[in-house]
């Protein structure tokens, strides 16, 4: 796992927190701009747009309903037939027009399409009478009844103030006696400077701006999006369709200033953020170095192991000084406990080795004594030799006084041990010891280490073969001493071998410690877990037990 340095982590944290703060500033700026835009553009625009829509919708519907009543007025009908009541007709028409929210000019035609009452001045009246557009309105009225439409360019050119016409025939006894026409004038939208009313073909009916209107009277502004850019200007667009009238109301609110605020604001924040990050990047190391200097001294003190010259300073932070004092106290305590623990472990190790050495008392002693008892009666001289060899073995085991001995001493012990075993088993047992003479003089081994392995081989194989042969081979291999005990006994299956290994390696609990476990445990106590026993066996072909020890050439311990 890759380690981290506190300085690097603090610098990284400074940089990351600076980025987080700057991102927060970006978000706050964006939200404030959005709120400001909503409050100063969207909501006012929607309110004004709604007022315009309501004004148009109510004004138009009022005219349609009013015209429908006028053409049913008996006074107007009589006037068209007889020419009487002209004063009352004018009063009726002017009262209707003046009471409407939208201003309009009117023309009342008789059945011969001759103007008989109008609000136009005299010169304009003649122009209207001769207008082809007027004839078109009359024709449409004959076909459809009352209807409204945007005025074409011909009639608008004659009176630049009128934009929309509502025409209806005056019918009595299923005959047309005349026509009532109202020409709505241009509307003024004081609170919404960019307002357009267009028909389904995007022909402009009313507007208070020539901006965005072509020479043919069509609106040249896209209607399919909220944000509109036209002739270098940016607008927020609101649109409503008046289905009953076949009209669309479009209002535009200039928002160029907000684009400038957004662009220059973001640019300013980006530049400021870059400068701040540069400052943080270059200044943070100096701040961190200055702030962590006491900690650096504390680390140096710990690495120097009690060399307090690394931690001398005129001014120390209270927290660092507390850590320093606590560290010294804990180190002293740990060192004392380590010394005590080492003493306890050494005493335990020596005690355990002595205990294991005690287990090496020859298990065959009772058998030897029985054999001596028998030999006394049959061959007293042989019995005497057996007593001498047994005494030598017991003296070597009990009185030598050292755990580690020269290899030649242990080999001499093994020779006596084998000779006693041969006295007992005769030709049924044979052995051979192969060892480099150099090793006999220089190598050192734990005493009584090999004998339990020989005893184990004899015990488990002497009755399984007609002639048991045991070979002991001792060689130097690198920095290790390799001792092999090879027998030609019955051997073991792979399952049996794994079970034996589990026992001597201590992986399986048994009620009694075996010789193999005792040998392996003593080796690991003396030299560590890198050394110990290793077994190989083949059924009906024998077993090989290897002992691996470090090669020692020093004096006896």
Buried (B, 14 or more C-beta within 10 A) or exposed (E): EEEEEEBEEBBEEBBEEBBEEBEEBBEEBBEEBEEEBEEBBBEBBBEBBBBBBEBBBEBBEBBBEBBBEBBEBEBBBBBBBEEEBEEBBBEBBEEBBEEBEBBBBBBBBBBEEEBBBBBBEEEBBEBBBEBEBBEBBBEBBEEEEBBBBBBBEEBBEBBEEBBBBBBBBBBBEEEBBBBBBBBBBBBEBEEBBBBBBBBEEBBBBBBBEEBBBEEEBBBEBEBEEEEBBEEEBBBBBBBBEBEEBEBBBBBBBEBEEBEEBBEEBBEEBEEEBEEBBEEBEEEBBEEBEEEBBBBBBBBEBBEEEEEEEBBEEEEBBEEBBEBBEEBBEEEEEEEEEEEEEEEEEEEEEEEEBEEBBEBBEBBBEEEBEEBBEEBBEEEEEBBEBBBEBBEBBEEBBEEBEEBBBBBBBBBBBBEBBBEBBBBBBEEBBBBEBEBEEEBBEBBBBBBBBBBBBBBBBBEBBBEEBEEBBBBBBBEBEEEBBBBBBBBBBBBBEEEEBBEBBEBBBEEEEEEEBBBBBBBBBBBBBBBEEEBBBEBBBEEEEBBBBBBBBBBBEEEEE
